[in-house]
């Protein structure tokens, strides 16, 4: 993967139309993507996690066949916390919190530090590692 994901996100934001809302650049939570890369989102940014990197996927996960090309999206929720949404993945998305696994549907699910995001086959996708 060339360049960092954060550099790519910032480049995409710079290319946006001047009339578009400007994202809040204050640091947000850190997300450790499977494979070890840590991404820190600004509060108004979101990231799509999948198996490949193209125009619509800004974070690539290690080539795990159970992770869909566009598996899930993590971004700021209406109250400023992180939200997770499954993007119609073939193998589903699960949030593991305090040892309890909760399946994610198409509705947003709130995330907090320590949450693990996995497939229904227990394959790690990402983990929320800290927040300000």
Secondary structure, 3 states (H helix, E strand, C coil): CCCCHHHHHHHHHHCCCCCCCCCCCCEEEEEEECCCCEEEEECCCEEEEECCCECCECEECCCCCCCCCCCEEEEECCCCCEEEEECCCCCCEEEEECCEEEEECCCCEECCCCCEEECCCCCEEEEEEECC
